[in-house]
């Protein structure tokens, strides 16, 4: 029998440059995408007002942004020496 959790919350394998931070951010990104899908479907089906959907999406976006910042995604921890002056 198929696990209900895997059916409702599918996860894809991470195939990018591996670091623990990238792996965690990928999991957060997948969760974000899943939640956005639910909110869009609820709004499209008339179960959620557009204003409420927008507020929820805004909160989710802020959480994802905070996650990116906390994990240091996009920062270069080892700057190249080519652009540095001696």
PyMOL commands that set and color helices and strands:
alter all, ss='L'
color gray80, all
select helices_A, chain A and resi 4-8+20-44+50-71
alter helices_A, ss='H'
color red, helices_A
deselect
rebuild
show_as cartoon
